[in-house]
């Protein structure tokens, strides 16, 4: 069932899992209530990504994002949506220490926000944690390939899967997270052929971002596709609007009217007497 079909409630984790090889899954990031309200009818899945650290807070990476930030933005997105499945990222340092730490963080986020699942980064090394969470009622969306939380060890935001060894590692990671019980996996910044092979190999949906059209779904940062985030534009982003320019133009007009006292006019003020009426309204 697609997000644009008639709904009887939120898209569920089992429904997304069952979409493997069928209709592509539409996913975008959301961080606020107003944006979630506008995305909800079009998306199957809304991801409250730790990318909010860069997009909303102006951080240089996602590493300083906190659990409290994720909870607050998760609540905001849940308030603004009623149809899409909502998944919230586990931030850096909140789950890698142990599977018990991961459960404590994940269960806290699920309980506080009401979201359906959490997302964590990592392949084979996180398989035991994914299995531990899944067995305790925490659905997990995995994330392999380019992993922003590992930007320092990866040496920057570089495409993944180049060369036989790197490609094989990614395929091994994909198989490991699928076997561990992840209901889907984000494949980010990965050469097309490897992402395609992963999609054809594992039995859970792949959600591509800078990967392959063959993936079972796609995700992008909403502010990127709308032209609202201009610090940098990744190669894999397609810009569907340039709202940043529209915002700048609108604010410029507002500033000009304030400075020339054209705004506010009588129609925007209270207590202005109507023409022919001596009494203020």
C-alpha positions in Angstrom: 0.0 0.0 0.0 1.5 3.4 -1.0 1.4 6.5 1.1 -0.9 8.1 -1.5 -3.4 5.3 -1.3 -6.4 5.6 1.0 -5.2 5.2 4.6 -6.7 3.5 7.6 -3.7 4.4 9.8 0.0 4.8 9.7 2.1 2.7 7.4 3.5 0.0 9.6 6.9 -1.6 9.8 5.6 -5.0 8.6 3.9 -3.2 5.6 7.2 -1.6 4.7 9.1 -4.9 5.1 6.5 -6.5 2.7 7.2 -3.9 0.0 10.5 -5.6 -1.0 10.6 -5.8 -4.8 7.2 -4.2 -5.2 6.2 -0.5 -5.3 9.1 1.8 -4.4 9.1 3.2 -0.9 9.1 7.0 -0.7 11.1 8.4 2.2 12.2 11.9 3.1 13.7 13.5 6.3 11.5 15.6 8.6 12.5 17.5 11.7 9.6 19.8 12.4 5.8 19.7 12.8 5.0 22.1 9.8 7.3 20.1 7.4 5.9 16.8 8.6 2.4 18.0 7.9 3.3 18.8 4.3 5.3 15.6 3.6 2.9 13.1 5.3 0.5 12.5 2.5 3.2 11.9 0.0 5.6 9.7 2.0 5.6 6.1 3.2 8.3 6.8 5.7 9.5 10.0 7.4 13.0 9.8 8.8 14.0 12.0 11.7 17.6 11.9 10.8 20.5 13.1 12.9 21.3 15.2 9.8 19.2 17.7 11.7 22.5 18.6 13.4 23.8 20.1 10.2 20.5 21.2 8.5 18.8 22.7 11.6 21.6 23.5 14.0 24.4 24.4 11.6 26.8 21.8 13.0 29.7 20.7 10.8 28.8 17.0 11.2 26.2 14.8 13.0 28.5 13.9 15.8 27.3 16.4 18.4 23.6 15.5 18.1 22.1 14.4 21.4 19.4 11.9 22.3 17.3 14.9 23.7 17.5 16.6 20.3 16.3 13.4 18.6 13.4 13.0 21.1 12.2 16.6 20.7 12.3 16.5 16.9 10.8 13.0 16.9 7.8 14.3 18.9 7.4 17.3 16.6 7.3 15.0 13.5 4.9 12.6 15.2 2.6 15.6 15.9 2.7 16.7 12.3 2.0 13.3 10.7 -0.7 10.7 10.8 0.0 8.4 7.8 3.7 7.9 7.3 5.8 5.5 9.3 8.2 7.6 11.5 11.7 6.4 12.2 14.2 8.2 14.5 18.0 8.0 14.3 20.0 6.9 17.3 22.7 9.6 17.6 26.4 9.0 17.8 27.7 7.5 21.1 24.2 6.5 22.2 24.3 2.9 21.1 27.8 1.8 20.0 29.0 1.0 23.6 27.0 -2.1 24.0 23.7 -3.8 23.0 22.3 -2.9 26.4 23.1 0.8 25.9 21.5 0.6 22.5 18.3 -0.9 24.0 18.2 1.8 26.7 18.5 4.6 24.2 16.1 3.0 21.6 13.4 2.2 24.1 13.6 5.7 25.5 13.2 7.2 22.1 10.3 4.9 21.2 8.5 5.6 24.5 9.0 9.3 24.4 8.2 10.0 20.7 5.7 7.2 19.8 7.7 6.5 16.6 7.7 3.1 15.0 11.4 2.3 14.8 14.9 3.5 15.2 17.8 3.7 12.7 21.4 2.9 13.5 24.6 3.0 11.4 26.8 0.0 10.9 27.0 -3.4 9.2 28.3 -6.7 10.5 29.7 -5.1 13.6 26.2 -4.0 14.6 24.4 -7.3 13.8 24.4 -8.5 17.4 22.9 -5.2 18.5 20.2 -5.3 15.8 19.3 -8.8 16.8 19.2 -7.9 20.5 16.9 -4.9 19.8 14.6 -6.7 17.4 14.1 -9.6 19.9 13.0 -7.0 22.5 10.4 -5.3 20.4 12.5 -2.5 18.9 12.3 -2.5 15.0 15.5 -1.4 13.4 16.3 0.3 10.2 20.0 -0.3 9.4 22.4 2.0 7.5 25.4 0.9 5.5 27.8 2.4 3.0 28.6 6.1 3.6 27.9 6.5 7.3 28.0 10.1 8.5 28.7 9.1 12.1 31.9 7.5 10.9 33.1 10.5 8.9 36.4 10.7 10.8 37.4 7.1 10.3 36.2 7.2 6.7 38.3 10.3 6.0 35.3 12.4 4.9 32.1 12.0 2.9 33.4 9.7 0.2 31.5 7.2 -2.0 31.7 3.6 -0.9 32.0 0.2 -2.6 34.8 1.0 -5.0 37.0 -2.0 -5.6 36.4 -5.7 -5.1 37.3 -5.7 -1.4 35.1 -2.7 -0.5 32.2 -4.1 -2.6 32.4 -7.5 -0.9 32.5 -5.8 2.6 29.3 -3.9 1.8 27.5 -7.0 0.6 28.6 -8.9 3.7 27.3 -6.0 5.8 24.0 -6.0 4.0 23.6 -9.7 4.5 24.5 -9.4 8.2 22.0 -6.7 9.1 19.2 -8.5 7.1 19.9 -11.8 8.9 20.0 -10.0 12.3 16.4 -8.8 11.8 16.6 -5.2 10.4 13.3 -4.5 8.5 15.1 -2.4 5.9 18.5 -0.9 5.2 19.6 2.5 4.0 22.4 2.2 1.4 24.2 5.6 1.2 26.8 7.0 -1.1 27.4 3.6 -2.8 28.5 2.9 -6.4 25.5 1.9 -8.4 26.5 -1.6 -9.3 27.1 -2.6 -5.7 23.9 -1.1 -4.4 22.0 -2.9 -7.2 23.7 -6.2 -6.2 22.8 -5.7 -2.6 19.2 -5.0 -3.4 19.1 -8.2 -5.5 20.8 -10.3 -2.8 19.1 -9.5 0.5 15.4 -10.1 1.3 14.7 -6.8 3.1 14.0 -3.5 1.3 17.0 -1.2 0.5 16.5 2.5 0.7 18.9 4.3 -1.5 20.5 7.7 -1.1 23.2 8.3 -3.6 23.0 4.6 -4.6 20.9 2.9 -7.3 17.5 3.4 -8.9 17.2 -0.4 -8.4 16.9 0.1 -4.6 13.5 -0.7 -3.1 13.0 2.9 -2.1 14.7 6.3 -2.0 15.4 8.9 0.7 16.8 12.4 0.5 17.1 15.3 2.9 14.0 17.4 2.4 15.8 20.7 2.7 18.2 19.6 0.0 15.4 18.9 -2.6 13.6 22.2 -1.7 16.7 24.4 -1.9 16.5 25.3 1.7 20.0 24.1 2.7 22.8 25.6 0.7 26.0 24.9 2.7 26.8 22.2 0.1 24.8 20.0 -2.3 25.8 16.3 -2.6 26.1 14.9 -6.1 23.2 12.6 -5.5 20.7 15.4 -4.7 18.1 16.5 -7.3 16.7 19.9 -6.4 13.0 20.1 -7.1 12.5 23.7 -6.0 14.6 26.7 -4.9 12.6 27.9 -1.9 15.7 29.4 -0.4 15.7 32.1 -3.1 11.9 32.6 -2.6 12.5 33.1 1.2 15.3 35.6 0.6 13.1 37.5 -1.9 10.1 37.6 0.5 12.2 38.6 3.5 13.8 41.3 1.4 10.4 42.8 0.5 9.3 42.7 4.1 12.5 44.5 5.3 12.0 47.2 2.6 8.4 47.8 3.6 9.3 48.0 7.3 12.1 50.5 6.6 9.8 52.6 4.4 6.9 52.3 6.8 4.7 50.7 4.2 4.1 47.8 6.6 2.0 47.5 8.7 -0.8 49.3 6.8 -4.2 50.1 8.3 -5.6 46.6 7.3 -2.9 45.0 9.5 -3.7 47.1 12.6 -6.3 47.1 15.4 -8.4 50.0 16.5 -8.4 51.9 13.2 -11.7 53.8 12.7 -13.7 52.7 9.7 -14.3 55.4 7.1 -17.4 57.4 8.0 -17.4 56.0 11.5 -16.0 58.1 14.4 -15.8 55.1 16.7 -12.8 52.9 16.6 -13.4 49.2 15.9 
